[in-house]
Amino acid sequence: MLADIPGVSFVPPQGGFQMWLNVSGLGSAGEVAAWLREQAGVLVNRGEAFGPQGGPGHLRLVFGCVQDDDAYFAAIGRIAQALRRYPAR
């Protein structure tokens, strides 16, 4: 769902409960995070708050708190739809 969005890249998580989404091709992580909150109803963290692992231009997605697979895939689907509609810079 996320792999085919222009301006977005990520490395699939190998384990754990989070992933880093590189949105630097869309704009600032803060602006994209605000867009996702408004348009997709999801909260993500800006990567620079977590040091070099994520860093500027990245968003941290935490999915350890998701109760079931349906909720997880629904949230990822809303994120993908919102990112496809993100205003071009």
PyMOL Python script that loads the backbone (N, CA, C, O; Angstrom):
from pymol import cmd

cmd.read_pdbstr("""\
ATOM      1  N   MET A   1       0.809  -1.210   0.000  1.00  0.00           N
ATOM      2  CA  MET A   1       0.000   0.000   0.000  1.00  0.00           C
ATOM      3  C   MET A   1       0.847   1.267   0.000  1.00  0.00           C
ATOM      4  O   MET A   1       0.533   2.223  -0.708  1.00  0.00           O
ATOM      5  N   LEU A   2       1.916   1.279   0.788  1.00  0.00           N
ATOM      6  CA  LEU A   2       2.734   2.484   0.915  1.00  0.00           C
ATOM      7  C   LEU A   2       3.869   2.530  -0.102  1.00  0.00           C
ATOM      8  O   LEU A   2       4.383   3.606  -0.405  1.00  0.00           O
ATOM      9  N   ALA A   3       4.263   1.377  -0.632  1.00  0.00           N
ATOM     10  CA  ALA A   3       5.452   1.297  -1.477  1.00  0.00           C
ATOM     11  C   ALA A   3       5.308   2.027  -2.810  1.00  0.00           C
ATOM     12  O   ALA A   3       6.316   2.406  -3.405  1.00  0.00           O
ATOM     13  N   ASP A   4       4.105   2.231  -3.286  1.00  0.00           N
ATOM     14  CA  ASP A   4       3.921   2.832  -4.610  1.00  0.00           C
ATOM     15  C   ASP A   4       3.551   4.319  -4.562  1.00  0.00           C
ATOM     16  O   ASP A   4       3.084   4.868  -5.560  1.00  0.00           O
ATOM     17  N   ILE A   5       3.752   4.971  -3.423  1.00  0.00           N
ATOM     18  CA  ILE A   5       3.396   6.381  -3.298  1.00  0.00           C
ATOM     19  C   ILE A   5       4.621   7.235  -3.639  1.00  0.00           C
ATOM     20  O   ILE A   5       5.643   7.130  -2.962  1.00  0.00           O
ATOM     21  N   PRO A   6       4.539   8.071  -4.666  1.00  0.00           N
ATOM     22  CA  PRO A   6       5.677   8.914  -5.022  1.00  0.00           C
ATOM     23  C   PRO A   6       6.081   9.822  -3.860  1.00  0.00           C
ATOM     24  O   PRO A   6       5.233  10.431  -3.208  1.00  0.00           O
ATOM     25  N   GLY A   7       7.390   9.902  -3.612  1.00  0.00           N
ATOM     26  CA  GLY A   7       7.905  10.755  -2.554  1.00  0.00           C
ATOM     27  C   GLY A   7       7.986  10.095  -1.200  1.00  0.00           C
ATOM     28  O   GLY A   7       8.394  10.721  -0.222  1.00  0.00           O
ATOM     29  N   VAL A   8       7.596   8.819  -1.134  1.00  0.00           N
ATOM     30  CA  VAL A   8       7.575   8.080   0.137  1.00  0.00           C
ATOM     31  C   VAL A   8       8.406   6.811  -0.021  1.00  0.00           C
ATOM     32  O   VAL A   8       8.313   6.117  -1.034  1.00  0.00           O
ATOM     33  N   SER A   9       9.214   6.521   0.985  1.00  0.00           N
ATOM     34  CA  SER A   9       9.960   5.261   0.987  1.00  0.00           C
ATOM     35  C   SER A   9      10.075   4.751   2.422  1.00  0.00           C
ATOM     36  O   SER A   9       9.877   5.500   3.378  1.00  0.00           O
ATOM     37  N   PHE A  10      10.393   3.480   2.552  1.00  0.00           N
ATOM     38  CA  PHE A  10      10.558   2.873   3.871  1.00  0.00           C
ATOM     39  C   PHE A  10      11.257   1.542   3.714  1.00  0.00           C
ATOM     40  O   PHE A  10      11.288   0.955   2.633  1.00  0.00           O
ATOM     41  N   VAL A  11      11.811   1.083   4.804  1.00  0.00           N
ATOM     42  CA  VAL A  11      12.366  -0.261   4.883  1.00  0.00           C
ATOM     43  C   VAL A  11      11.387  -1.067   5.722  1.00  0.00           C
ATOM     44  O   VAL A  11      11.111  -0.706   6.866  1.00  0.00           O
ATOM     45  N   PRO A  12      10.859  -2.152   5.173  1.00  0.00           N
ATOM     46  CA  PRO A  12       9.911  -2.945   5.963  1.00  0.00           C
ATOM     47  C   PRO A  12      10.540  -3.388   7.284  1.00  0.00           C
ATOM     48  O   PRO A  12      11.703  -3.791   7.312  1.00  0.00           O
ATOM     49  N   PRO A  13       9.786  -3.316   8.365  1.00  0.00           N
ATOM     50  CA  PRO A  13      10.344  -3.713   9.664  1.00  0.00           C
ATOM     51  C   PRO A  13      10.678  -5.199   9.686  1.00  0.00           C
ATOM     52  O   PRO A  13       9.950  -6.026   9.137  1.00  0.00           O
ATOM     53  N   GLN A  14      11.779  -5.512  10.325  1.00  0.00           N
ATOM     54  CA  GLN A  14      12.201  -6.907  10.461  1.00  0.00           C
ATOM     55  C   GLN A  14      11.644  -7.551  11.726  1.00  0.00           C
ATOM     56  O   GLN A  14      11.728  -8.767  11.898  1.00  0.00           O
ATOM     57  N   GLY A  15      11.097  -6.762  12.577  1.00  0.00           N
ATOM     58  CA  GLY A  15      10.530  -7.230  13.838  1.00  0.00           C
ATOM     59  C   GLY A  15      10.162  -6.003  14.657  1.00  0.00           C
ATOM     60  O   GLY A  15      10.368  -4.872  14.216  1.00  0.00           O
ATOM     61  N   GLY A  16       9.633  -6.219  15.816  1.00  0.00           N
ATOM     62  CA  GLY A  16       9.288  -5.085  16.654  1.00  0.00           C
ATOM     63  C   GLY A  16       7.924  -4.528  16.325  1.00  0.00           C
ATOM     64  O   GLY A  16       7.087  -5.200  15.722  1.00  0.00           O
ATOM     65  N   PHE A  17       7.712  -3.297  16.728  1.00  0.00           N
ATOM     66  CA  PHE A  17       6.379  -2.716  16.641  1.00  0.00           C
ATOM     67  C   PHE A  17       6.371  -1.327  16.024  1.00  0.00           C
ATOM     68  O   PHE A  17       5.411  -0.580  16.214  1.00  0.00           O
ATOM     69  N   GLN A  18       7.413  -0.963  15.293  1.00  0.00           N
ATOM     70  CA  GLN A  18       7.441   0.366  14.681  1.00  0.00           C
ATOM     71  C   GLN A  18       8.143   0.310  13.329  1.00  0.00           C
ATOM     72  O   GLN A  18       8.847  -0.649  13.011  1.00  0.00           O
ATOM     73  N   MET A  19       7.932   1.364  12.545  1.00  0.00           N
ATOM     74  CA  MET A  19       8.657   1.509  11.286  1.00  0.00           C
ATOM     75  C   MET A  19       8.864   2.987  11.007  1.00  0.00           C
ATOM     76  O   MET A  19       8.148   3.842  11.527  1.00  0.00           O
ATOM     77  N   TRP A  20       9.844   3.263  10.189  1.00  0.00           N
ATOM     78  CA  TRP A  20      10.171   4.633   9.799  1.00  0.00           C
ATOM     79  C   TRP A  20       9.735   4.841   8.361  1.00  0.00           C
ATOM     80  O   TRP A  20      10.085   4.062   7.474  1.00  0.00           O
ATOM     81  N   LEU A  21       8.973   5.894   8.139  1.00  0.00           N
ATOM     82  CA  LEU A  21       8.456   6.240   6.823  1.00  0.00           C
ATOM     83  C   LEU A  21       9.151   7.516   6.374  1.00  0.00           C
ATOM     84  O   LEU A  21       9.000   8.560   7.008  1.00  0.00           O
ATOM     85  N   ASN A  22       9.906   7.442   5.291  1.00  0.00           N
ATOM     86  CA  ASN A  22      10.609   8.610   4.771  1.00  0.00           C
ATOM     87  C   ASN A  22       9.640   9.385   3.884  1.00  0.00           C
ATOM     88  O   ASN A  22       9.232   8.907   2.826  1.00  0.00           O
ATOM     89  N   VAL A  23       9.278  10.588   4.328  1.00  0.00           N
ATOM     90  CA  VAL A  23       8.344  11.432   3.586  1.00  0.00           C
ATOM     91  C   VAL A  23       9.024  12.709   3.093  1.00  0.00           C
ATOM     92  O   VAL A  23       8.356  13.679   2.736  1.00  0.00           O
ATOM     93  N   SER A  24      10.360  12.701   3.078  1.00  0.00           N
ATOM     94  CA  SER A  24      11.091  13.906   2.690  1.00  0.00           C
ATOM     95  C   SER A  24      10.796  14.320   1.254  1.00  0.00           C
ATOM     96  O   SER A  24      10.979  15.484   0.899  1.00  0.00           O
ATOM     97  N   GLY A  25      10.346  13.392   0.431  1.00  0.00           N
ATOM     98  CA  GLY A  25       9.972  13.725  -0.935  1.00  0.00           C
ATOM     99  C   GLY A  25       8.650  14.462  -1.036  1.00  0.00           C
ATOM    100  O   GLY A  25       8.296  14.952  -2.108  1.00  0.00           O
ATOM    101  N   LEU A  26       7.918  14.549   0.063  1.00  0.00           N
ATOM    102  CA  LEU A  26       6.628  15.249   0.078  1.00  0.00           C
ATOM    103  C   LEU A  26       6.724  16.624   0.715  1.00  0.00           C
ATOM    104  O   LEU A  26       6.000  17.541   0.327  1.00  0.00           O
ATOM    105  N   GLY A  27       7.610  16.775   1.687  1.00  0.00           N
ATOM    106  CA  GLY A  27       7.715  18.020   2.437  1.00  0.00           C
ATOM    107  C   GLY A  27       8.269  17.736   3.814  1.00  0.00           C
ATOM    108  O   GLY A  27       8.901  16.702   4.027  1.00  0.00           O
ATOM    109  N   SER A  28       8.044  18.630   4.745  1.00  0.00           N
ATOM    110  CA  SER A  28       8.569  18.429   6.091  1.00  0.00           C
ATOM    111  C   SER A  28       7.752  17.362   6.816  1.00  0.00           C
ATOM    112  O   SER A  28       6.553  17.205   6.587  1.00  0.00           O
ATOM    113  N   ALA A  29       8.427  16.645   7.685  1.00  0.00           N
ATOM    114  CA  ALA A  29       7.749  15.595   8.445  1.00  0.00           C
ATOM    115  C   ALA A  29       6.634  16.180   9.304  1.00  0.00           C
ATOM    116  O   ALA A  29       5.585  15.556   9.466  1.00  0.00           O
ATOM    117  N   GLY A  30       6.850  17.370   9.854  1.00  0.00           N
ATOM    118  CA  GLY A  30       5.816  18.001  10.675  1.00  0.00           C
ATOM    119  C   GLY A  30       4.560  18.304   9.893  1.00  0.00           C
ATOM    120  O   GLY A  30       3.452  18.089  10.384  1.00  0.00           O
ATOM    121  N   GLU A  31       4.722  18.805   8.673  1.00  0.00           N
ATOM    122  CA  GLU A  31       3.557  19.112   7.828  1.00  0.00           C
ATOM    123  C   GLU A  31       2.827  17.838   7.424  1.00  0.00           C
ATOM    124  O   GLU A  31       1.597  17.789   7.437  1.00  0.00           O
ATOM    125  N   VAL A  32       3.587  16.810   7.066  1.00  0.00           N
ATOM    126  CA  VAL A  32       2.964  15.550   6.663  1.00  0.00           C
ATOM    127  C   VAL A  32       2.262  14.908   7.860  1.00  0.00           C
ATOM    128  O   VAL A  32       1.174  14.354   7.703  1.00  0.00           O
ATOM    129  N   ALA A  33       2.861  14.970   9.050  1.00  0.00           N
ATOM    130  CA  ALA A  33       2.232  14.417  10.252  1.00  0.00           C
ATOM    131  C   ALA A  33       0.906  15.118  10.539  1.00  0.00           C
ATOM    132  O   ALA A  33      -0.082  14.469  10.883  1.00  0.00           O
ATOM    133  N   ALA A  34       0.886  16.439  10.396  1.00  0.00           N
ATOM    134  CA  ALA A  34      -0.353  17.192  10.615  1.00  0.00           C
ATOM    135  C   ALA A  34      -1.412  16.789   9.585  1.00  0.00           C
ATOM    136  O   ALA A  34      -2.587  16.644   9.923  1.00  0.00           O
ATOM    137  N   TRP A  35      -0.996  16.611   8.343  1.00  0.00           N
ATOM    138  CA  TRP A  35      -1.904  16.184   7.272  1.00  0.00           C
ATOM    139  C   TRP A  35      -2.512  14.815   7.609  1.00  0.00           C
ATOM    140  O   TRP A  35      -3.719  14.615   7.466  1.00  0.00           O
ATOM    141  N   LEU A  36      -1.678  13.887   8.051  1.00  0.00           N
ATOM    142  CA  LEU A  36      -2.182  12.553   8.378  1.00  0.00           C
ATOM    143  C   LEU A  36      -3.151  12.596   9.556  1.00  0.00           C
ATOM    144  O   LEU A  36      -4.134  11.856   9.579  1.00  0.00           O
ATOM    145  N   ARG A  37      -2.882  13.450  10.521  1.00  0.00           N
ATOM    146  CA  ARG A  37      -3.799  13.590  11.658  1.00  0.00           C
ATOM    147  C   ARG A  37      -5.158  14.094  11.175  1.00  0.00           C
ATOM    148  O   ARG A  37      -6.199  13.588  11.593  1.00  0.00           O
ATOM    149  N   GLU A  38      -5.140  15.098  10.288  1.00  0.00           N
ATOM    150  CA  GLU A  38      -6.389  15.701   9.819  1.00  0.00           C
ATOM    151  C   GLU A  38      -7.117  14.828   8.800  1.00  0.00           C
ATOM    152  O   GLU A  38      -8.336  14.674   8.867  1.00  0.00           O
ATOM    153  N   GLN A  39      -6.373  14.262   7.865  1.00  0.00           N
ATOM    154  CA  GLN A  39      -6.986  13.564   6.738  1.00  0.00           C
ATOM    155  C   GLN A  39      -7.211  12.066   6.959  1.00  0.00           C
ATOM    156  O   GLN A  39      -8.150  11.490   6.410  1.00  0.00           O
ATOM    157  N   ALA A  40      -6.346  11.436   7.763  1.00  0.00           N
ATOM    158  CA  ALA A  40      -6.441   9.989   7.951  1.00  0.00           C
ATOM    159  C   ALA A  40      -6.860   9.605   9.367  1.00  0.00           C
ATOM    160  O   ALA A  40      -7.185   8.447   9.629  1.00  0.00           O
ATOM    161  N   GLY A  41      -6.853  10.574  10.278  1.00  0.00           N
ATOM    162  CA  GLY A  41      -7.229  10.283  11.652  1.00  0.00           C
ATOM    163  C   GLY A  41      -6.226   9.412  12.386  1.00  0.00           C
ATOM    164  O   GLY A  41      -6.593   8.640  13.271  1.00  0.00           O
ATOM    165  N   VAL A  42      -4.937   9.540  12.011  1.00  0.00           N
ATOM    166  CA  VAL A  42      -3.885   8.776  12.683  1.00  0.00           C
ATOM    167  C   VAL A  42      -2.835   9.740  13.226  1.00  0.00           C
ATOM    168  O   VAL A  42      -2.604  10.815  12.673  1.00  0.00           O
ATOM    169  N   LEU A  43      -2.211   9.329  14.313  1.00  0.00           N
ATOM    170  CA  LEU A  43      -1.135  10.114  14.903  1.00  0.00           C
ATOM    171  C   LEU A  43       0.185   9.417  14.639  1.00  0.00           C
ATOM    172  O   LEU A  43       0.320   8.218  14.884  1.00  0.00           O
ATOM    173  N   VAL A  44       1.155  10.162  14.142  1.00  0.00           N
ATOM    174  CA  VAL A  44       2.506   9.663  13.918  1.00  0.00           C
ATOM    175  C   VAL A  44       3.474  10.658  14.562  1.00  0.00           C
ATOM    176  O   VAL A  44       3.114  11.802  14.838  1.00  0.00           O
ATOM    177  N   ASN A  45       4.697  10.207  14.793  1.00  0.00           N
ATOM    178  CA  ASN A  45       5.710  11.057  15.388  1.00  0.00           C
ATOM    179  C   ASN A  45       6.722  11.487  14.336  1.00  0.00           C
ATOM    180  O   ASN A  45       7.043  10.723  13.425  1.00  0.00           O
ATOM    181  N   ARG A  46       7.222  12.709  14.463  1.00  0.00           N
ATOM    182  CA  ARG A  46       8.303  13.167  13.587  1.00  0.00           C
ATOM    183  C   ARG A  46       9.585  12.443  13.984  1.00  0.00           C
ATOM    184  O   ARG A  46       9.882  12.293  15.169  1.00  0.00           O
ATOM    185  N   GLY A  47      10.328  12.005  13.000  1.00  0.00           N
ATOM    186  CA  GLY A  47      11.520  11.207  13.245  1.00  0.00           C
ATOM    187  C   GLY A  47      12.637  11.919  13.963  1.00  0.00           C
ATOM    188  O   GLY A  47      13.384  11.282  14.706  1.00  0.00           O
ATOM    189  N   GLU A  48      12.782  13.229  13.770  1.00  0.00           N
ATOM    190  CA  GLU A  48      13.907  13.926  14.392  1.00  0.00           C
ATOM    191  C   GLU A  48      13.856  13.880  15.914  1.00  0.00           C
ATOM    192  O   GLU A  48      14.873  14.106  16.570  1.00  0.00           O
ATOM    193  N   ALA A  49      12.711  13.595  16.477  1.00  0.00           N
ATOM    194  CA  ALA A  49      12.601  13.485  17.937  1.00  0.00           C
ATOM    195  C   ALA A  49      13.265  12.215  18.463  1.00  0.00           C
ATOM    196  O   ALA A  49      13.435  12.068  19.673  1.00  0.00           O
ATOM    197  N   PHE A  50      13.643  11.297  17.572  1.00  0.00           N
ATOM    198  CA  PHE A  50      14.190  10.006  17.978  1.00  0.00           C
ATOM    199  C   PHE A  50      15.628   9.806  17.547  1.00  0.00           C
ATOM    200  O   PHE A  50      16.129   8.681  17.560  1.00  0.00           O
ATOM    201  N   GLY A  51      16.296  10.875  17.169  1.00  0.00           N
ATOM    202  CA  GLY A  51      17.709  10.787  16.815  1.00  0.00           C
ATOM    203  C   GLY A  51      17.940  10.332  15.390  1.00  0.00           C
ATOM    204  O   GLY A  51      17.038  10.407  14.556  1.00  0.00           O
ATOM    205  N   PRO A  52      19.142   9.861  15.109  1.00  0.00           N
ATOM    206  CA  PRO A  52      19.526   9.573  13.720  1.00  0.00           C
ATOM    207  C   PRO A  52      18.827   8.372  13.097  1.00  0.00           C
ATOM    208  O   PRO A  52      18.852   8.220  11.876  1.00  0.00           O
ATOM    209  N   GLN A  53      18.210   7.525  13.892  1.00  0.00           N
ATOM    210  CA  GLN A  53      17.559   6.340  13.329  1.00  0.00           C
ATOM    211  C   GLN A  53      16.461   6.729  12.348  1.00  0.00           C
ATOM    212  O   GLN A  53      16.380   6.180  11.250  1.00  0.00           O
ATOM    213  N   GLY A  54      15.636   7.654  12.735  1.00  0.00           N
ATOM    214  CA  GLY A  54      14.595   8.142  11.842  1.00  0.00           C
ATOM    215  C   GLY A  54      15.073   9.420  11.204  1.00  0.00           C
ATOM    216  O   GLY A  54      15.279   9.484   9.991  1.00  0.00           O
ATOM    217  N   GLY A  55      15.247  10.421  12.008  1.00  0.00           N
ATOM    218  CA  GLY A  55      15.808  11.680  11.565  1.00  0.00           C
ATOM    219  C   GLY A  55      14.839  12.561  10.803  1.00  0.00           C
ATOM    220  O   GLY A  55      13.685  12.195  10.576  1.00  0.00           O
ATOM    221  N   PRO A  56      15.330  13.739  10.410  1.00  0.00           N
ATOM    222  CA  PRO A  56      14.499  14.680   9.661  1.00  0.00           C
ATOM    223  C   PRO A  56      13.942  14.037   8.384  1.00  0.00           C
ATOM    224  O   PRO A  56      14.623  13.264   7.710  1.00  0.00           O
ATOM    225  N   GLY A  57      12.705  14.373   8.078  1.00  0.00           N
ATOM    226  CA  GLY A  57      12.070  13.838   6.876  1.00  0.00           C
ATOM    227  C   GLY A  57      11.409  12.490   7.073  1.00  0.00           C
ATOM    228  O   GLY A  57      10.834  11.938   6.136  1.00  0.00           O
ATOM    229  N   HIS A  58      11.485  11.950   8.290  1.00  0.00           N
ATOM    230  CA  HIS A  58      10.901  10.644   8.567  1.00  0.00           C
ATOM    231  C   HIS A  58       9.755  10.768   9.565  1.00  0.00           C
ATOM    232  O   HIS A  58       9.709  11.686  10.383  1.00  0.00           O
ATOM    233  N   LEU A  59       8.844   9.823   9.471  1.00  0.00           N
ATOM    234  CA  LEU A  59       7.766   9.679  10.446  1.00  0.00           C
ATOM    235  C   LEU A  59       7.912   8.321  11.104  1.00  0.00           C
ATOM    236  O   LEU A  59       8.290   7.343  10.458  1.00  0.00           O
ATOM    237  N   ARG A  60       7.612   8.267  12.385  1.00  0.00           N
ATOM    238  CA  ARG A  60       7.662   7.011  13.133  1.00  0.00           C
ATOM    239  C   ARG A  60       6.240   6.505  13.270  1.00  0.00           C
ATOM    240  O   ARG A  60       5.381   7.181  13.836  1.00  0.00           O
ATOM    241  N   LEU A  61       5.995   5.312  12.748  1.00  0.00           N
ATOM    242  CA  LEU A  61       4.699   4.654  12.867  1.00  0.00           C
ATOM    243  C   LEU A  61       4.831   3.554  13.901  1.00  0.00           C
ATOM    244  O   LEU A  61       5.671   2.665  13.763  1.00  0.00           O
ATOM    245  N   VAL A  62       4.014   3.609  14.925  1.00  0.00           N
ATOM    246  CA  VAL A  62       4.018   2.599  15.981  1.00  0.00           C
ATOM    247  C   VAL A  62       2.733   1.798  15.850  1.00  0.00           C
ATOM    248  O   VAL A  62       1.635   2.354  15.897  1.00  0.00           O
ATOM    249  N   PHE A  63       2.875   0.499  15.686  1.00  0.00           N
ATOM    250  CA  PHE A  63       1.684  -0.327  15.522  1.00  0.00           C
ATOM    251  C   PHE A  63       1.582  -1.404  16.589  1.00  0.00           C
ATOM    252  O   PHE A  63       0.798  -2.343  16.449  1.00  0.00           O
ATOM    253  N   GLY A  64       2.359  -1.280  17.644  1.00  0.00           N
ATOM    254  CA  GLY A  64       2.282  -2.234  18.746  1.00  0.00           C
ATOM    255  C   GLY A  64       1.009  -2.107  19.553  1.00  0.00           C
ATOM    256  O   GLY A  64       0.626  -3.035  20.266  1.00  0.00           O
ATOM    257  N   CYS A  65       0.347  -0.961  19.444  1.00  0.00           N
ATOM    258  CA  CYS A  65      -0.874  -0.749  20.226  1.00  0.00           C
ATOM    259  C   CYS A  65      -2.142  -1.133  19.462  1.00  0.00           C
ATOM    260  O   CYS A  65      -3.244  -1.019  19.998  1.00  0.00           O
ATOM    261  N   VAL A  66      -1.995  -1.582  18.230  1.00  0.00           N
ATOM    262  CA  VAL A  66      -3.158  -1.958  17.425  1.00  0.00           C
ATOM    263  C   VAL A  66      -3.685  -3.304  17.915  1.00  0.00           C
ATOM    264  O   VAL A  66      -2.922  -4.250  18.108  1.00  0.00           O
ATOM    265  N   GLN A  67      -4.973  -3.372  18.109  1.00  0.00           N
ATOM    266  CA  GLN A  67      -5.587  -4.548  18.723  1.00  0.00           C
ATOM    267  C   GLN A  67      -5.731  -5.748  17.787  1.00  0.00           C
ATOM    268  O   GLN A  67      -5.671  -6.891  18.239  1.00  0.00           O
ATOM    269  N   ASP A  68      -5.918  -5.506  16.503  1.00  0.00           N
ATOM    270  CA  ASP A  68      -6.101  -6.629  15.583  1.00  0.00           C
ATOM    271  C   ASP A  68      -5.635  -6.255  14.184  1.00  0.00           C
ATOM    272  O   ASP A  68      -5.422  -5.082  13.878  1.00  0.00           O
ATOM    273  N   ASP A  69      -5.481  -7.260  13.347  1.00  0.00           N
ATOM    274  CA  ASP A  69      -4.980  -7.038  11.986  1.00  0.00           C
ATOM    275  C   ASP A  69      -5.891  -6.131  11.168  1.00  0.00           C
ATOM    276  O   ASP A  69      -5.404  -5.311  10.388  1.00  0.00           O
ATOM    277  N   ASP A  70      -7.200  -6.263  11.331  1.00  0.00           N
ATOM    278  CA  ASP A  70      -8.123  -5.427  10.564  1.00  0.00           C
ATOM    279  C   ASP A  70      -7.912  -3.949  10.868  1.00  0.00           C
ATOM    280  O   ASP A  70      -7.911  -3.119   9.958  1.00  0.00           O
ATOM    281  N   ALA A  71      -7.735  -3.621  12.138  1.00  0.00           N
ATOM    282  CA  ALA A  71      -7.498  -2.223  12.518  1.00  0.00           C
ATOM    283  C   ALA A  71      -6.169  -1.730  11.969  1.00  0.00           C
ATOM    284  O   ALA A  71      -6.071  -0.587  11.521  1.00  0.00           O
ATOM    285  N   TYR A  72      -5.148  -2.575  11.998  1.00  0.00           N
ATOM    286  CA  TYR A  72      -3.833  -2.214  11.455  1.00  0.00           C
ATOM    287  C   TYR A  72      -3.932  -1.911   9.954  1.00  0.00           C
ATOM    288  O   TYR A  72      -3.479  -0.860   9.501  1.00  0.00           O
ATOM    289  N   PHE A  73      -4.514  -2.817   9.201  1.00  0.00           N
ATOM    290  CA  PHE A  73      -4.607  -2.616   7.755  1.00  0.00           C
ATOM    291  C   PHE A  73      -5.514  -1.447   7.398  1.00  0.00           C
ATOM    292  O   PHE A  73      -5.274  -0.761   6.404  1.00  0.00           O
ATOM    293  N   ALA A  74      -6.546  -1.212   8.190  1.00  0.00           N
ATOM    294  CA  ALA A  74      -7.406  -0.047   7.947  1.00  0.00           C
ATOM    295  C   ALA A  74      -6.622   1.247   8.147  1.00  0.00           C
ATOM    296  O   ALA A  74      -6.751   2.177   7.350  1.00  0.00           O
ATOM    297  N   ALA A  75      -5.817   1.315   9.195  1.00  0.00           N
ATOM    298  CA  ALA A  75      -5.017   2.523   9.452  1.00  0.00           C
ATOM    299  C   ALA A  75      -3.982   2.738   8.355  1.00  0.00           C
ATOM    300  O   ALA A  75      -3.806   3.865   7.890  1.00  0.00           O
ATOM    301  N   ILE A  76      -3.298   1.684   7.935  1.00  0.00           N
ATOM    302  CA  ILE A  76      -2.317   1.803   6.855  1.00  0.00           C
ATOM    303  C   ILE A  76      -3.009   2.242   5.572  1.00  0.00           C
ATOM    304  O   ILE A  76      -2.461   3.047   4.819  1.00  0.00           O
ATOM    305  N   GLY A  77      -4.197   1.727   5.318  1.00  0.00           N
ATOM    306  CA  GLY A  77      -4.956   2.142   4.135  1.00  0.00           C
ATOM    307  C   GLY A  77      -5.317   3.620   4.182  1.00  0.00           C
ATOM    308  O   GLY A  77      -5.230   4.311   3.167  1.00  0.00           O
ATOM    309  N   ARG A  78      -5.724   4.116   5.356  1.00  0.00           N
ATOM    310  CA  ARG A  78      -6.042   5.542   5.490  1.00  0.00           C
ATOM    311  C   ARG A  78      -4.793   6.397   5.316  1.00  0.00           C
ATOM    312  O   ARG A  78      -4.853   7.468   4.712  1.00  0.00           O
ATOM    313  N   ILE A  79      -3.664   5.931   5.840  1.00  0.00           N
ATOM    314  CA  ILE A  79      -2.404   6.660   5.660  1.00  0.00           C
ATOM    315  C   ILE A  79      -2.059   6.729   4.180  1.00  0.00           C
ATOM    316  O   ILE A  79      -1.722   7.797   3.669  1.00  0.00           O
ATOM    317  N   ALA A  80      -2.141   5.605   3.492  1.00  0.00           N
ATOM    318  CA  ALA A  80      -1.807   5.563   2.069  1.00  0.00           C
ATOM    319  C   ALA A  80      -2.718   6.485   1.258  1.00  0.00           C
ATOM    320  O   ALA A  80      -2.239   7.228   0.401  1.00  0.00           O
ATOM    321  N   GLN A  81      -4.004   6.444   1.519  1.00  0.00           N
ATOM    322  CA  GLN A  81      -4.934   7.319   0.792  1.00  0.00           C
ATOM    323  C   GLN A  81      -4.623   8.785   1.040  1.00  0.00           C
ATOM    324  O   GLN A  81      -4.641   9.590   0.108  1.00  0.00           O
ATOM    325  N   ALA A  82      -4.342   9.135   2.269  1.00  0.00           N
ATOM    326  CA  ALA A  82      -4.048  10.533   2.602  1.00  0.00           C
ATOM    327  C   ALA A  82      -2.742  10.985   1.948  1.00  0.00           C
ATOM    328  O   ALA A  82      -2.658  12.107   1.449  1.00  0.00           O
ATOM    329  N   LEU A  83      -1.727  10.125   1.946  1.00  0.00           N
ATOM    330  CA  LEU A  83      -0.456  10.503   1.333  1.00  0.00           C
ATOM    331  C   LEU A  83      -0.598  10.680  -0.180  1.00  0.00           C
ATOM    332  O   LEU A  83       0.064  11.535  -0.767  1.00  0.00           O
ATOM    333  N   ARG A  84      -1.443   9.889  -0.804  1.00  0.00           N
ATOM    334  CA  ARG A  84      -1.678  10.056  -2.252  1.00  0.00           C
ATOM    335  C   ARG A  84      -2.356  11.396  -2.563  1.00  0.00           C
ATOM    336  O   ARG A  84      -2.204  11.936  -3.658  1.00  0.00           O
ATOM    337  N   ARG A  85      -3.095  11.918  -1.603  1.00  0.00           N
ATOM    338  CA  ARG A  85      -3.786  13.204  -1.792  1.00  0.00           C
ATOM    339  C   ARG A  85      -2.975  14.395  -1.286  1.00  0.00           C
ATOM    340  O   ARG A  85      -3.415  15.539  -1.403  1.00  0.00           O
ATOM    341  N   TYR A  86      -1.798  14.134  -0.727  1.00  0.00           N
ATOM    342  CA  TYR A  86      -0.999  15.204  -0.142  1.00  0.00           C
ATOM    343  C   TYR A  86      -0.678  16.250  -1.212  1.00  0.00           C
ATOM    344  O   TYR A  86      -0.269  15.888  -2.315  1.00  0.00           O
ATOM    345  N   PRO A  87      -0.855  17.536  -0.909  1.00  0.00           N
ATOM    346  CA  PRO A  87      -0.610  18.587  -1.915  1.00  0.00           C
ATOM    347  C   PRO A  87       0.840  18.580  -2.399  1.00  0.00           C
ATOM    348  O   PRO A  87       1.777  18.515  -1.605  1.00  0.00           O
ATOM    349  N   ALA A  88       0.995  18.646  -3.690  1.00  0.00           N
ATOM    350  CA  ALA A  88       2.348  18.653  -4.287  1.00  0.00           C
ATOM    351  C   ALA A  88       3.105  19.894  -3.870  1.00  0.00           C
ATOM    352  O   ALA A  88       2.526  20.974  -3.749  1.00  0.00           O
ATOM    353  N   ARG A  89       4.391  19.743  -3.652  1.00  0.00           N
ATOM    354  CA  ARG A  89       5.264  20.876  -3.291  1.00  0.00           C
ATOM    355  C   ARG A  89       6.036  21.340  -4.481  1.00  0.00           C
ATOM    356  O   ARG A  89       6.823  22.281  -4.378  1.00  0.00           O
TER     357      ARG A  89
END
""", "prot")
cmd.dss("prot")
cmd.show_as("cartoon", "prot")
cmd.util.cbc("prot")
cmd.orient("prot")
